[in-house]
Amino acid sequence: MRKLTRKPLFALAIASLMLPAAPIMAQPVPGAILYTVILPAGEFGSAAYTAVVVSGLASAKKFCGALDEAYRIDCLAERFGVLSQAIPKDSEYAEVQRVLKSASDQMANLARNNRSQDLPRGKATRPGTTETTTRVLTPTSQATSVQVNKQAQAILAQTETLLLRSAEGSRSKTLQYAKIARAVGSNKVLLRTA
């Protein structure tokens, strides 16, 4: 039995979103699953693709929540960055891609500017899996953790707002972006200090 990985499925789901409304015959790829999302003419996006993005954000929450608090901001930055890179810039989700990348960049800068001198930088792996960060994570200083976590929460809140504003004027876009915004906001719980 072959082990299926998320990456080919996710990449194919994204690639198929760039197709026109009519289905196109796909060439078989050895060892891969073809997942096609057909978009009705005149409609925004796809509930299935929105679910892929929301799932990616939920996965980020789970992954980063398993880490020491000092690494969570940069972990979220890295996970948001990975997710934003997987969203095609020329798709109907280009604004989501841009907003997630911006949040990723801001949180990575926040972690770098408040780096702990006591903890090492390093890659993180989700316990019980082979899922690993794509880069080393920068831990934040415990001395500034309350202030830095509030700044990271503000970045996430701003990201939610930008997503909701980007959807104005389209009912279907509003529904889909609202789901993504809620998933972004759910990560704020990781940044609350005791």
N, C-alpha and C positions, 0 to 999 in steps of 0.2 A: 504494500500500500504506500503510495507516494505521500509525502508530507507536503501540504499546501501552505504556502507562505502568503502573508497579506500583501506584500509589496507588488507582485505581478497583478493580483486582482485589483488593487488600488490603482496601479498605473493604467491598467486596461480600462477601468471605470472612468478614469479621467480622460484618457485618450478618446473613448467613445463619446464623451460629452461634446467633443469638437465636431462631431458628425452633423450633417444636415438632418432635417426632420425625417427624411425617408431612410430606412435601414440600408446599409451597404454590406455587401458580402465581404466577410473577413477571411483572411488567410489563417489557417490553423498554425498555432505556435506550439511546438512540442513542450509538454509539461506545464502549459498555462491554461487558465480558465478564461473564456471570453465572457465578459459581462457588458452588455450593451444597454444603454439607457436611451430610449427614443423620446425625443421631446416633441410635443404637439406644436404645430405651427402657431406662432403668436403668443405662446406661453413662456413664462420665465422658468428657466432651470428645470430641475427635477427633484421630486421629493426623495428619490433614491440617492441622488448625489448629495443632497443636503444631509441625509442620514450618514453618508460616508464622512463628511466634514465634522458633523456633530460627534460621531463615533471617534474620530481622530482626536477631538478636543477632550472627550471623556477618557480616552486612553492616556492622554497627557496628564490629566488629573490623577489617574491611578498610578502611573509611572512615577511622577514627581512626588506624590503623596507618600510613597514608600521610602523616600530619601530623608536624610537628616535635614532639618529646617534650613540650615545654612546653604544648602545646594538648590533649594526649591525655585528661587527666582530665576537662576540661570538655566535650570532644567526646563522650566516653562518657556523661557526664551528659546532654547534649543528645539523643543518639541513644536512650538508654534512656527519656528523657522522651517523645520522639516515639512510640516503640513503645508505651509505657504508655498514652498518650492514645488510641491506636488500638484498644485492648482495651476492650470494653464493660464498665462497672462492674457490670452486672446479669447477666453471663454466668457460666458455670462457670469462667472464667479470671479472675474478679474478684480473687482472691488474688494471682495473677501480676501483674495490673495494679497492685495496691496495693504489692507488694514492689518492682517495677521503678521505680515512681514514687518510693518512699522512697530507693532507691539513687541515682536521678537527683538528687533534692534534696540528699542528703548530699554527693555528689561535686561538684555545682555550688557548694555552700557551701564545700567544701574548696578548690576552685580560687579562689573569690573571696577567701577568707581568706589565701591564699598567693600573691596576684597578683604577677606580675613587673612591675616598673616600667620595665624595659628593652624589653620587647616590646609591640607594639600588640595591642589587642583587635580581632577581626574575624571575619567569616563565613568558613567554609571550604567549598571545592568539591572533590569527588572528581575527581582528574585523569582526563581523557578522558570525563567525563560532565557532566550539568547538575545532578547531585545536590548540593544546598547545605544547609548547616545552617539551621535555622529562626531562629536568633538568633546574635548575635556570641559568640565564644568568648573566655574569659579565660585567658591563659597563666599558668602557675605559675612561680615564681621558681626559677632554676637553683640558687641557694644552698641552698634547702630541698628540692630535688627528691627526694633519697633518702628523707627522712622523709615527705614528702607522698605519694610513690608507695607507700610501705608502708601509709600510712593508707588510700589508695584501694584497695589490694589487700585490706585488712581489710574494707572496705565490700563488696567483691565476694564475699569469703568468707562474710560474714554474710548476704548476699543468697542465696547458694547454700544455706546452712543453713536460712534461713527458708522457702525454697521446698520443701526436702526435708521439713521439719517440717509444713508446711501440707498435705502430701499423705498424711500418716499415716492409716491406717485404710481406705484404698481402693487396691486393687491397680492398677487402671487409672490412677487419679490419680497414684499413686506413680511409675509408669513414665513418664508424660507429664511430670510436674514434674521428674523426674530428668534427662530430656533437656534441659529448659529450664535447669536448674541447671548442668549441664555446659557449656552454651553461654555462660552468664553467666561461669562460672569461666575459660573459655578466653580471656577478655579480659584476665586478669591478666598474661599474657605481654607485653602492651603497656606495662606499668608497671614492668618490670624495668629497672634502670639498669645501665649497663656498668661 
